[in-house]
Amino acid sequence: MMKSNIKDIYSLTPSQEGMYAQYFRHSDTKLYHLENLIGISKDTDIDILKKSIELLSIRHEVLKTAFTVLKSTGAVKQVILENRIPVFGVVTVNEPFSQIELDKIIAANTDKPFDLQKDSLFKVTVIDFSDARFMLFYAHHIILDGWCLAIIINDLQKYYSKLSAGISEKELINEINDEAGTQTSYAQYTKWIRSQDKKEIDAYWQSLLEDCTPAHIFGKEKKDNTENEDIFIFRTHLGEELSTRIDQFSKENRVSPNTVFECAFGVALQKYSDSEDLVFDKVISGRSIPLKNIGNTVGPFINTVPVRIKSDENSTFADLLNETQKQTINANRYGLT
């Protein structure tokens, strides 16, 4: 890594440190890899698309990130490399669309784990059938989260449209540089998060989880596995009537519908675990913080935080709602660790 190629260097956030630690232990797996596939028009100009993707890495510098270990201290740092651009490729299939063939191509293009020090951590592959075309995004979660995909796709469409309309790359780069001052960069976010009171944050979570004991659902012990476990996804449609009743119930109790679902889920788990005190995890966006236009910043902000549902024979559902709503507010404030 040439010093002349380094544009910026800064510390990892606590969540990034956790992901890096997992990468260090399981560097040969696809842990924390993100994939997203979208359909695009057969009329898409591939050269303009490639230029648009390169502009993305100028607009969002985290796409130029590499990770390195300082020899002097052993500390892990993230580095913005001046000349790093996303990996872009095209796979041409001279046959009509086939789901089996698409799955094979996706697997082939996402099979290799990322090397956080050497690889570009954001890759785009166009998959071109004779009658259909797709674009595959492949990235490591340590540089972005699911929220970012909407930002990236929106900016990609914007740059593609402007380049197609005849606006030059130079003009767009000047526009990007002007936009840089309108929002918080990820580098600024990492400095802000490091300035927060870690003792206060730790004290809150220790207080929330004080005297908590493990609860086993369905009588099963927790397995110490990181991968290769069956994952089941259950989807259901609540219907208009029930959705309306939930919204009304939420308003009457001055909580969000999400809080109602969390409490209902917690009460169900209490019954299945035969416990009045249990903890489950939820994911928060990590963007409910007082930083300028942080909702449009690309980077990994989401975090997993515990939710504790504790009751006794005198507790009402309204009591649980109020307590869970407080936890939600505090999770946004203290969910930085």
C-alpha positions in Angstrom: 0.0 0.0 0.0 1.8 3.1 -1.3 1.6 6.2 0.9 1.1 8.4 -2.2 -2.1 6.5 -2.9 -3.6 7.1 0.6 -6.2 9.9 0.6 -7.3 9.4 4.2 -6.9 7.0 7.2 -9.1 6.7 10.3 -10.2 4.3 13.0 -12.9 1.7 12.8 -16.3 2.1 14.5 -17.1 -0.4 17.2 -19.4 -2.3 14.9 -16.7 -2.4 12.2 -14.2 -3.7 14.8 -16.6 -6.6 15.5 -16.9 -7.4 11.9 -13.2 -7.3 11.4 -12.7 -9.6 14.3 -15.1 -12.1 12.8 -13.3 -11.7 9.4 -10.0 -12.4 11.2 -11.4 -15.6 12.7 -13.2 -16.7 9.5 -11.4 -15.1 6.6 -12.2 -18.0 4.3 -16.0 -17.6 4.6 -18.6 -15.3 3.2 -19.5 -13.9 6.6 -20.9 -10.3 6.3 -21.1 -10.4 2.5 -23.9 -8.5 0.8 -25.6 -9.3 -2.5 -28.2 -7.5 -4.4 -29.6 -8.2 -7.9 -31.7 -5.8 -10.0 -33.0 -6.0 -13.5 -31.8 -3.4 -16.0 -32.8 -2.5 -19.6 -31.2 -4.3 -22.6 -30.7 -0.8 -23.9 -28.4 0.2 -21.1 -25.1 1.6 -22.4 -22.4 -0.5 -20.7 -19.6 2.1 -21.1 -21.8 4.9 -19.6 -22.8 2.5 -16.8 -19.2 1.8 -16.0 -18.3 5.5 -15.8 -21.4 6.1 -13.6 -20.1 3.4 -11.2 -16.7 5.0 -11.1 -18.4 8.3 -10.2 -20.1 6.5 -7.3 -16.7 5.9 -5.7 -15.9 9.6 -6.0 -19.2 10.6 -4.4 -19.0 7.9 -1.7 -15.4 7.4 -0.6 -16.1 4.4 1.5 -16.2 2.4 -1.8 -12.5 3.0 -2.0 -11.8 1.6 1.5 -9.1 -0.9 2.4 -8.2 -2.2 5.8 -4.7 -2.3 7.2 -2.9 -3.2 10.4 -0.3 -0.6 11.6 3.0 -2.2 12.2 3.9 0.3 14.9 0.8 -0.3 17.2 -1.1 -3.3 15.7 -4.2 -1.2 15.4 -6.5 -1.8 12.5 -7.3 1.3 10.4 -9.5 1.9 7.4 -7.7 3.6 4.5 -9.2 5.5 1.5 -7.2 4.7 -1.6 -7.0 7.4 -4.2 -6.8 5.1 -7.2 -9.2 2.4 -6.1 -12.4 1.9 -8.1 -15.1 -0.7 -7.9 -14.5 -3.9 -9.8 -16.8 -3.9 -12.9 -17.4 -6.8 -15.2 -19.8 -8.2 -17.8 -20.9 -11.8 -18.2 -22.5 -12.5 -21.5 -24.8 -15.5 -22.0 -25.8 -16.0 -25.7 -29.0 -17.7 -24.7 -32.4 -16.7 -23.3 -32.9 -16.1 -19.6 -32.5 -19.1 -17.4 -32.9 -19.0 -13.6 -30.6 -21.9 -13.2 -27.9 -20.2 -15.3 -28.4 -16.9 -13.5 -28.0 -18.7 -10.1 -24.8 -20.3 -11.4 -23.3 -17.0 -12.5 -24.2 -15.3 -9.2 -22.6 -18.1 -7.3 -19.5 -17.9 -9.4 -19.2 -14.1 -8.9 -19.8 -14.2 -5.2 -18.0 -17.4 -4.2 -14.6 -15.9 -3.4 -14.4 -14.3 0.1 -13.2 -10.7 0.3 -9.6 -10.0 1.3 -10.1 -6.8 3.4 -6.6 -5.6 2.8 -6.2 -6.3 -1.0 -9.6 -6.5 -2.6 -12.0 -3.8 -3.8 -14.9 -4.3 -1.4 -17.6 -3.2 -3.8 -18.1 -5.1 -7.1 -20.6 -4.8 -9.9 -21.3 -7.4 -12.5 -23.7 -7.1 -15.5 -25.2 -10.4 -16.5 -26.4 -10.2 -20.1 -28.7 -12.8 -21.5 -30.0 -12.6 -25.1 -33.4 -11.4 -23.8 -32.7 -10.0 -20.3 -30.1 -8.1 -18.4 -29.3 -7.9 -14.7 -26.9 -6.0 -12.5 -25.3 -7.7 -9.5 -24.0 -5.7 -6.5 -21.5 -7.6 -4.3 -20.0 -5.9 -1.3 -18.6 -6.4 2.2 -20.9 -5.3 5.0 -17.9 -3.6 6.7 -18.1 -0.7 4.3 -21.9 -0.4 3.8 -25.2 -1.7 5.0 -28.6 -2.5 3.4 -29.8 1.1 3.8 -27.0 2.2 1.5 -28.1 0.2 -1.5 -31.0 2.6 -2.1 -28.6 5.6 -2.0 -26.2 3.9 -4.3 -28.8 2.9 -6.9 -30.4 6.4 -6.8 -27.0 8.1 -7.4 -26.1 5.5 -10.1 -29.3 6.3 -12.0 -28.6 10.0 -11.6 -25.1 9.9 -13.0 -26.2 7.5 -15.8 -29.0 9.9 -16.8 -26.7 13.0 -16.8 -23.9 11.3 -18.7 -26.4 10.0 -21.2 -27.7 13.6 -21.6 -24.2 14.8 -22.6 -23.0 16.2 -19.3 -19.3 15.6 -19.0 -17.5 13.6 -16.3 -15.6 16.7 -15.3 -18.8 18.6 -14.7 -20.2 15.8 -12.6 -17.0 15.5 -10.5 -17.3 19.3 -9.8 -20.9 18.7 -8.8 -19.9 15.8 -6.5 -17.2 18.0 -4.9 -19.8 20.7 -4.2 -22.2 18.1 -2.7 -19.5 16.9 -0.3 -20.0 19.8 2.0 -23.7 19.3 2.4 -23.6 16.1 4.5 -21.5 14.3 7.1 -18.8 12.0 5.6 -18.2 8.5 7.1 -14.8 9.7 8.3 -16.5 12.5 10.2 -19.0 10.0 11.7 -16.2 7.7 12.9 -14.6 10.7 14.7 -18.0 11.6 16.2 -18.7 8.1 17.5 -15.2 8.0 19.1 -16.0 11.2 21.0 -19.1 9.7 22.7 -18.9 8.8 26.4 -18.1 5.1 26.3 -18.6 4.7 30.1 -22.1 6.1 29.9 -23.0 3.9 26.9 -21.6 0.7 28.7 -23.4 1.7 31.9 -26.7 1.8 30.1 -26.4 -1.6 28.6 -25.1 -3.1 31.8 -28.1 -1.7 33.7 -30.6 -3.0 31.1 -29.2 -6.5 31.1 -28.5 -6.7 34.9 -29.5 -10.1 36.4 -30.5 -11.4 33.0 -30.3 -15.2 32.7 -30.4 -17.3 29.5 -33.8 -18.6 28.3 -34.0 -21.6 25.9 -36.7 -21.6 23.3 -38.4 -25.0 22.7 -36.0 -26.5 25.2 -33.1 -26.2 22.8 -29.6 -25.1 23.9 -27.8 -22.4 21.9 -25.4 -23.7 19.3 -22.0 -22.2 19.0 -22.0 -22.0 15.2 -21.5 -19.0 12.9 -22.6 -20.6 9.7 -24.3 -23.6 8.1 -27.4 -23.4 10.3 -30.8 -23.6 8.7 -32.5 -20.2 8.3 -36.2 -20.0 8.0 -38.1 -16.9 6.7 -41.8 -16.6 7.5 -43.9 -14.0 5.8 -47.6 -13.3 6.4 -50.1 -10.6 5.3 -51.9 -8.9 8.1 -54.7 -7.5 6.0 -56.1 -4.0 5.9 -58.5 -4.5 8.9 -55.9 -5.9 11.3 -53.3 -3.3 10.1 -55.8 -0.5 10.8 -56.5 -1.9 14.3 -52.8 -2.1 15.1 -52.2 1.5 13.9 -55.2 2.7 16.1 -53.9 0.7 19.1 -50.5 2.2 18.7 -51.9 5.8 18.6 -54.0 5.1 21.7 -51.0 4.0 23.6 -48.7 6.6 22.1 -46.1 4.1 20.8 -45.0 3.1 17.3 -46.5 0.0 15.6 -43.0 -1.5 15.7 -43.1 -1.3 19.5 -46.4 -3.2 19.5 -44.8 -6.0 17.4 -41.7 -6.1 19.6 -43.9 -6.5 22.7 -46.1 -9.1 21.0 -43.0 -11.1 19.9 -41.5 -10.8 23.3 -44.7 -12.1 25.0 -44.8 -15.0 22.6 -41.2 -15.9 23.3 -42.0 -15.7 27.1 -44.6 -18.4 26.6 -42.4 -20.6 24.4 -39.5 -20.3 26.8 -41.6 -20.5 30.0 -39.9 -17.4 31.3 -41.1 -14.0 32.3 -37.7 -12.4 31.6 -36.0 -12.7 28.2 -33.8 -10.9 25.7 -33.9 -10.9 21.9 -31.9 -8.9 19.4 -33.1 -6.3 16.9 -31.4 -4.2 14.2 -31.4 -0.4 14.3 -30.5 1.9 11.5 -27.9 3.8 13.6 -28.8 7.0 11.8 -31.0 8.7 14.5 -28.0 10.8 15.5 -27.4 14.6 15.4 -25.2 14.7 12.3 -25.8 16.7 9.1 -27.8 14.8 6.4 -26.5 11.5 7.8 -29.4 9.7 6.1 -27.6 10.1 2.7 -24.2 9.0 3.9 -22.9 5.6 2.6 -21.3 3.4 5.3 -22.1 0.7 7.9 -24.4 2.4 10.5 -26.7 -0.4 11.5 -26.2 -2.2 14.7 -27.7 -5.1 16.6 -29.0 -4.3 20.1 -30.8 -6.3 22.8 -34.4 -5.8 23.7 -35.5 -7.0 27.2 -39.1 -8.0 27.8 -39.6 -8.5 31.6 -42.9 -8.9 33.3 -44.5 -10.3 36.4 -48.0 -11.2 37.4 -49.0 -7.6 37.9 -47.7 -6.3 34.6 -50.1 -5.2 31.9 -49.4 -5.1 28.1 -49.5 -1.3 28.4 -46.6 -1.4 30.9 -44.6 -3.5 28.5 -45.3 -1.1 25.7 -44.1 1.9 27.7 -40.9 0.1 28.8 -40.1 -1.1 25.3 -40.7 2.3 23.8 -38.2 3.7 26.3 -35.7 1.1 25.3 -36.2 2.0 21.6 -35.4 5.7 22.4 -32.3 4.7 24.4 -31.2 2.2 21.7 -31.0 5.1 19.2 -29.0 7.0 21.8 -26.7 4.3 23.1 -26.6 1.8 20.2 -23.1 2.8 19.2 -21.1 0.2 20.9 
